Amino acid sequence: SSWTFDFSFTESLKRYGRNIDPVVALSYVREINKTFVDQVEKYEMFLDVMKDLTARRLAT
C-alpha cells in the first residue's frame, strides 16, 4: 500500500478545521515511517487510517 502526501490531504485537514502546515504533516508521516520501518503492516495500517481520514470515512 503506497500513499503520497499531496495537496488534497492538506485541503482535507482544513475541512476539519485544522490548518496544518504540509511540511510539518509530511515530517510526521516520515517519522512514523522510520518508527515502523521493521513493522510494515503497522505502517500500512497507519497509512490506511490517514487515507480514511482524508476521504472522510472516519469521524474525528
N, C-alpha and C positions, 0 to 999 in steps of 0.2 A: 504494500500500500504506500503510494507516494503522495505527498502533499506539498504544494508550493505555496509560499506566502505571497499573496498578491494584494492588489488594491481593494478587491471586493471584501477581503477579510477585514480590513480597516473600516470600510464603509459599513459592514455588518456590525462591528463593535459600536460605531456611532449610533446606529439604530437602537442599540440597547442603552444609550445614554452614557456611553463610555468613550471619552476622547483619548484614545491610546496612541502614542507615538509608534508608527510602524517599525521604526528601528529598535525600539525597546521590545516590542512584541516579537520581532524576529530573533533578537538576542535571547529572549526567554525560551523560544522554541529550540534554539541551538543548545542552550544549557540542558534542556530536557533530553535532547538527543544525546549529549555527552553523558548524562547521568544513566541513561538506559542503553548505552552502546552494546552491552552484553546481554540485554534483555529486549530483543527485537519485538517480541509480541507485546510487551508492555508499552513500548514506544508507539507501535502501530495502534494500540488501543487509545493512547493519548491523542494521536492524530485523528482517529475516528471521532472522538469526542469533540475535538476542535472543529471538524467538518460539520458535525451535527449542530453545534452552536452557531456556526456561520450560516447554515441552512435554516436556522431557527426551528430545528426539530427537538431541541431540548429547552426546557424552561430554566431561567436563571434565578 
